[in-house]
Amino acid sequence: MKFLFILDSVEYPLAPNPVLARRVAACLARKGHAVDLLELWDGETPPPAAPGCRQFRLAFADEREMNRALEFGRAGGSPLPLRLARLTRHPSAVLAAVRQLPLKRPRRVSAARREIERLDLLYHYDAAVAVAAPYAGSFALAGAAFGGRKASWQMDPYAANRSYAAPGAWEKELELGLAMDCIFAAPTANADFAPGAPLYALAGRVQTLDFPGLTPPVAFPSTSSPGTALRCVFAGSLYPQLRTPHFALQLFAALNAPDLLLTFLGGGWQNYPPSLLPPYQELLGDRLAVAGPVPPARAAEAVANADVLLSLGNGVDNQVPSKLFEYLASGKPILHLAKLASDPCLPYLKKWPLACVVQESEGLTEPVLARVRSFLQQKGRRRLPFTEAARLYPENTPEHAAALFERVLTAP
């Protein structure tokens, strides 16, 4: 078969969804399929290649500058007049903003649609898979004249995304789905397609596809030695309300263990007041490290050399952090702090022999602290081989996703 994957990294060059999609595309290429990647990118950070796949790039530097000037539309931050003044320094960014905001016709969708049609005329694909979120590639594919089967791979919700309110989003998603031959959606989206749910009309087109994030970890030279402090590492992004560090800081302050180190790697600290960290830094000293955004290789090395991995639950129950599967693939103990009783990570962690789950609602009582201390002492340095993770979570491997694409997109 000839596949076209449409990936989007314009807003976030290091976003996990394109990374996962490239792994699946490489699996299909290894199985003998011809796989092309149409990469929508920011014109600054080139997307990496996928082994065996041909890559076509479509740059959107105008949208990169627009997003930076407008601070990605985030609440708080710079006043709106200052953001607009910043925007006017880049005429192409102004035009991008006009297209996207008042006209509701972003260039990314129209340009991607034309490129999809051009590539299909040249190579006559059997199927195209638009990877979302973001959803620009899916909307572009929906409106494109395309000879093969169309699929939207929805790793994140659109209308059901609770971090923003988009008027008319359910109607727009229904229209998108009706233009697709198939929708691949995460298990957390199943309720949206159930009887009586907003997308029930699309139920016959939906295939459940879990995150294919389980791959053998990259090996790094070990920096640990017997008798050293236990290193607990969080590697990921923080967000207001969705994924926050407060309970983790409170927990480690309450433990206040002299042989326990806590490291945060990743962005998002700008979402919190400057007064958040100093009390914990004063108490914990060099046992607390906050590195902020780091290159992916450094984050991977920190995960590889961690003793325990810290997982922060989301504040919504329909989005699973893709980082969870990287943690599981490492074979290491996972300390998960859940915001919700309905945290969607819990079914996965229930199967993991090296997991300790603490609900924020439990508070920091002495029984909770004793449970965490016991976990760190008994399982803090244990490891499971990757083969055990693959056995426990076969549906989270790229090979599983590739096989599902083959089966569904080749069916009559």
C-alpha positions in Angstrom: 0.0 0.0 0.0 0.9 3.6 -0.4 0.3 5.7 2.7 0.4 9.5 3.3 0.8 10.6 6.9 0.0 14.3 7.6 1.8 15.5 10.7 1.7 18.9 12.4 4.4 20.4 14.7 3.9 24.1 14.0 2.9 25.2 17.5 5.0 22.6 19.3 8.0 21.2 17.4 8.7 18.6 20.1 5.0 17.6 20.5 4.6 13.8 21.2 1.9 13.1 18.6 4.1 13.5 15.5 6.8 11.5 17.2 4.4 8.6 17.8 3.1 8.8 14.3 6.6 8.7 12.8 7.3 5.4 14.7 4.1 3.8 13.3 5.0 5.1 9.8 8.4 3.5 10.1 6.8 0.2 11.2 4.6 0.3 8.0 7.7 1.0 5.9 9.5 -2.0 7.5 6.6 -4.1 6.5 7.1 -3.2 2.9 4.6 -0.3 2.4 5.5 2.9 0.7 5.0 5.7 3.3 5.3 9.4 2.7 5.1 12.1 5.4 3.7 15.5 4.8 5.2 17.6 7.7 3.6 20.9 8.6 6.4 22.6 10.6 7.4 26.0 12.0 10.2 26.8 9.5 12.7 26.8 12.4 12.9 23.4 13.9 13.2 20.7 11.2 11.1 17.6 11.9 13.2 14.5 12.2 13.1 11.8 9.5 11.4 8.4 10.0 13.4 5.4 8.7 12.2 4.1 5.4 9.8 7.1 4.8 9.9 9.9 2.3 9.4 13.3 3.8 7.8 16.5 2.3 7.9 19.6 4.4 5.5 22.6 4.4 6.8 25.5 6.5 4.6 28.0 8.4 7.0 30.6 9.8 4.2 33.2 9.6 2.1 31.2 12.0 5.2 30.6 14.3 5.7 34.3 14.6 1.9 34.9 15.1 1.8 32.3 17.9 4.8 33.8 19.6 3.6 37.4 19.4 0.1 36.4 20.7 1.6 34.1 23.3 -0.4 31.2 21.9 -3.6 32.9 23.1 -2.8 31.9 26.7 -4.7 33.7 29.5 -2.6 36.0 31.6 0.8 36.9 30.4 1.3 40.2 28.5 -1.6 42.6 28.0 -3.4 42.3 24.7 -2.1 45.7 23.3 1.4 44.6 23.9 0.8 41.3 22.1 -0.8 43.1 19.1 2.2 45.6 19.0 4.5 42.6 18.9 2.4 41.1 16.1 2.7 44.2 13.9 6.4 43.8 13.7 5.9 40.8 11.4 3.6 41.6 8.4 3.3 37.9 7.5 2.3 37.1 11.0 -0.4 39.8 10.9 -1.8 38.3 7.7 -1.7 34.8 9.3 -3.7 36.2 12.3 -6.3 37.8 10.1 -6.8 34.6 8.2 -7.0 32.5 11.3 -9.0 34.7 13.7 -11.6 36.9 12.0 -11.8 35.0 8.7 -11.6 31.5 10.2 -9.6 30.4 7.2 -6.1 29.5 8.5 -3.4 29.3 5.8 -2.2 26.0 7.3 -5.5 24.3 6.3 -5.7 25.7 2.8 -2.0 25.2 2.0 -2.0 21.7 3.4 -5.1 20.8 1.4 -3.4 22.0 -1.9 -0.2 20.0 -1.0 -2.2 16.8 -0.2 -3.9 17.1 -3.6 -0.6 17.8 -5.4 1.1 14.7 -3.8 -1.9 12.5 -4.5 -1.9 13.4 -8.2 1.8 12.5 -8.3 1.8 9.3 -6.2 -1.8 8.0 -6.1 -2.0 7.0 -2.4 -4.2 4.2 -1.2 -4.8 6.0 2.1 -4.0 9.2 4.0 -3.9 9.5 7.8 -4.0 13.0 9.3 -2.6 13.0 12.9 -4.3 15.2 15.4 -4.0 17.2 17.5 -3.5 19.8 16.1 -6.5 19.3 13.7 -5.3 21.5 10.8 -4.2 18.4 8.8 -7.5 16.6 9.4 -9.5 19.6 8.2 -7.2 19.9 5.2 -7.6 16.2 4.3 -11.4 16.5 4.8 -11.7 19.2 2.2 -9.1 17.7 -0.3 -9.8 16.0 -3.5 -8.1 12.6 -2.7 -8.4 9.3 -4.5 -7.7 7.0 -1.6 -9.2 6.4 1.8 -9.2 9.3 4.3 -8.5 8.7 8.0 -8.2 11.1 11.0 -6.1 9.7 13.8 -7.3 11.6 16.9 -4.9 11.2 19.8 -6.4 14.2 21.5 -10.0 15.4 21.7 -11.3 18.3 19.6 -14.8 19.3 20.8 -14.3 17.4 24.0 -11.0 19.3 24.9 -11.8 20.9 28.2 -8.9 23.3 28.2 -10.8 25.7 25.9 -14.4 26.3 24.8 -14.9 26.4 21.0 -18.4 27.4 20.0 -19.9 25.0 17.5 -17.0 22.5 18.0 -19.2 19.4 18.2 -20.9 20.3 14.9 -17.5 21.0 13.3 -16.1 17.7 14.5 -19.2 15.8 13.2 -18.7 17.4 9.8 -15.0 16.4 9.9 -15.9 12.8 10.8 -18.5 12.5 8.0 -15.8 13.5 5.5 -13.5 10.6 6.7 -13.7 7.0 5.8 -12.3 6.1 9.2 -11.5 7.7 12.5 -8.9 6.3 14.9 -9.6 7.5 18.4 -8.0 7.0 21.8 -10.0 4.8 24.3 -10.8 7.9 26.4 -12.9 9.2 23.5 -15.2 6.1 23.3 -18.0 7.9 25.3 -18.2 10.6 22.7 -19.4 8.0 20.1 -21.8 6.1 22.4 -25.6 6.1 21.9 -26.9 9.5 22.7 -23.5 11.2 22.6 -22.7 14.1 20.3 -20.7 12.0 17.8 -22.9 8.9 17.8 -23.6 9.3 14.1 -19.9 8.5 13.5 -19.8 5.3 15.6 -19.6 3.1 12.6 -16.4 4.8 11.4 -14.5 4.7 14.6 -11.7 2.3 15.5 -10.1 2.4 19.0 -6.4 3.0 18.9 -4.4 3.5 22.1 -1.2 5.6 22.3 1.6 3.6 20.5 4.2 5.0 22.9 5.8 1.7 24.1 9.2 1.3 22.4 12.5 0.0 23.8 14.2 2.9 25.7 17.5 4.4 24.4 20.4 3.1 26.5 22.6 5.7 28.3 25.7 5.2 30.4 24.6 4.7 34.0 25.5 7.5 36.4 24.2 5.8 39.6 26.2 4.0 42.1 25.4 1.9 45.2 24.6 4.0 48.3 23.6 7.1 46.3 20.4 9.0 47.0 17.2 7.9 45.3 16.5 10.0 42.2 12.9 10.8 41.4 12.4 12.5 38.1 9.4 14.2 36.4 10.0 14.8 32.6 7.1 16.6 30.9 5.2 19.8 30.6 3.1 21.6 33.2 -0.1 23.4 32.5 -2.6 25.5 34.5 -5.2 23.3 36.2 -4.5 20.4 33.8 -1.2 19.2 35.1 0.3 21.0 38.1 3.3 20.5 40.4 1.8 21.7 43.7 0.9 18.4 45.3 4.2 16.8 44.3 6.1 19.7 45.9 4.0 19.3 49.1 4.5 15.6 49.2 8.3 15.7 48.9 8.4 18.5 51.4 6.4 16.4 53.8 8.7 13.4 53.2 11.7 15.6 53.6 14.0 12.6 53.2 17.7 13.3 53.2 18.4 10.5 50.6 15.6 11.5 48.1 16.2 13.8 45.2 13.4 15.4 43.1 14.0 16.7 39.6 11.6 18.5 37.3 12.4 18.7 33.6 10.2 20.5 31.2 8.4 23.8 30.6 5.3 25.3 32.1 6.6 27.0 35.2 5.8 30.4 33.8 2.1 29.5 34.4 2.7 29.8 38.2 3.6 32.7 40.4 7.4 33.2 41.2 6.5 32.7 44.9 5.7 29.0 44.3 9.1 27.4 44.4 11.3 29.4 47.0 9.7 27.8 50.1 10.4 24.3 48.8 13.9 25.2 47.6 14.6 26.6 51.1 13.4 23.4 52.8 14.8 20.9 50.4 18.0 22.7 49.2 19.9 20.8 46.5 17.5 17.9 46.9 15.1 19.8 44.6 16.1 20.7 41.0 14.0 22.5 38.5 15.6 22.5 35.1 12.8 23.9 32.9 12.7 23.0 29.1 15.6 20.8 28.0 16.5 19.1 24.7 14.7 15.7 24.2 18.1 13.8 24.5 18.7 15.3 27.9 15.2 14.4 29.1 15.6 10.9 27.8 19.0 10.6 29.6 17.5 11.9 32.9 14.6 9.3 32.6 17.2 6.6 31.9 19.2 7.5 35.0 16.3 8.0 37.3 15.5 5.5 40.0 11.8 6.4 40.3 9.7 8.3 37.7 7.2 10.8 38.9 3.9 11.0 37.0 1.4 13.8 37.5 -2.2 13.1 36.7 -4.2 15.4 34.5 -7.2 17.4 35.7 -9.4 15.9 33.0 -10.5 12.3 32.6 -10.4 12.1 28.8 -6.7 12.7 28.1 -3.8 10.3 29.1 -0.3 11.9 29.2 1.6 10.1 26.4 4.6 10.3 28.7 3.1 7.5 30.8 4.0 4.9 28.1 7.6 6.1 27.9 7.8 5.6 31.7 6.3 2.1 31.4 8.8 1.2 28.6 11.7 2.2 30.9 10.7 -0.7 33.3 11.1 1.6 36.3 9.0 2.3 39.4 6.3 5.0 38.9 4.9 7.2 41.6 1.7 8.6 40.2 -0.1 11.5 41.8 -3.7 11.6 40.6 -5.9 14.6 40.6 -9.1 12.7 39.9 -10.7 9.5 41.1 -11.5 8.9 37.4 -7.9 9.5 36.3 -7.6 7.6 33.0 -4.0 6.6 33.9 -5.3 4.3 36.7 -6.2 1.3 34.5 -2.7 1.2 33.1 -1.0 1.6 36.4 -3.2 -1.1 38.0 -1.4 -3.6 35.8 2.1 -2.2 36.5 3.9 -4.1 39.3 6.1 -1.1 40.2 3.4 1.5 40.6 2.3 3.6 43.6 -0.8 5.8 43.2 -1.6 8.6 45.5 -4.9 10.6 45.1 -4.6 14.3 45.9 -7.9 13.9 47.8 -6.1 11.6 50.2 -4.0 14.5 51.5 -0.7 14.1 53.2 -1.7 12.0 56.1 0.8 9.8 57.9 -0.6 6.6 56.3 -0.1 8.2 52.9 3.4 9.2 53.7 4.2 5.8 55.1 2.8 4.1 52.0 5.1 6.3 49.8 8.1 5.7 52.0 7.5 1.9 51.9 7.2 2.0 48.1 10.4 4.0 47.6 12.3 1.7 50.0 11.1 -1.6 48.6 10.7 -0.8 44.9 12.7 2.3 44.3 15.6 0.6 42.6 13.8 -2.3 40.9 13.6 -2.8 37.2 11.4 -4.8 34.7 12.7 -5.7 31.2 11.0 -4.1 28.3 9.6 -7.5 27.2 7.5 -7.4 30.3 6.1 -4.0 29.5 5.3 -5.1 25.9 3.6 -8.2 27.3 1.4 -6.2 29.7 0.6 -3.4 27.1 0.6 -5.0 23.6 -1.9 -2.5 22.4 0.5 0.4 23.1 3.2 -0.7 20.7 3.8 0.9 17.3 3.5 -2.6 15.8 -0.1 -2.9 17.0 -1.0 0.5 15.5 0.6 -0.4 12.2 -1.3 -3.7 12.0 -4.6 -1.9 12.7 -3.9 0.6 9.9 -3.2 -2.3 7.6 -6.3 -4.2 8.5 -8.8 -1.3 8.5 -7.5 0.7 5.6 -7.2 -2.3 3.3 -10.7 -3.7 4.1 -13.2 -3.5 1.3 
